[in-house]
């Protein structure tokens, strides 16, 4: 099965307009990056385990960073896939 790309968004703090704006922008950047990853890697699948699902989770972080977590069906497939952020 192809790689599944999942996003996890931040929730803004209540009654904090500045945080709401920051979180909205971080979530937008996270969604855009996730779409780029999905376009590049979303159709790949492991030749050894075609029925297994591999996951890439992309999360926004309040420190203005994006966190990437990968869970692949096997170490051999994981070694073939590289996800890097370049800005």
C-alpha positions, 0 to 999 in steps of 0.5 A, a space after each residue: 500500500 502507498 505511504 500515508 501522510 498524516 498531519 497533526 495540527 496545533 490548537 490555539 490557546 483560548 483568548 490569545 489572538 497572537 497565538 491564534 494567528 501564529 498557530 494558524 500560520 504554523 498549521 498552514 505551513 504544515 499542511 503545505 509541506 504535507 501536501 508536498 511530501 504526499 505528492 513526492 512520496 505518496 505513491 511509493 510502496 514497499 516491494 517486500 510488503 505491498 500489503 502493509 501501510 507505512 506512515 509519515 506524520 507531520 506535526 506543527 510545533 510551537 517553536 516554529 518547527 515541523 516535526 516529522 515522524 516515520 513508521 515504515 513496514 520494515 527498516 529496508 524500506 525506511 532506508 530508501 525514503 528520506 524526508 528533509 526540510 529545506 527552506 
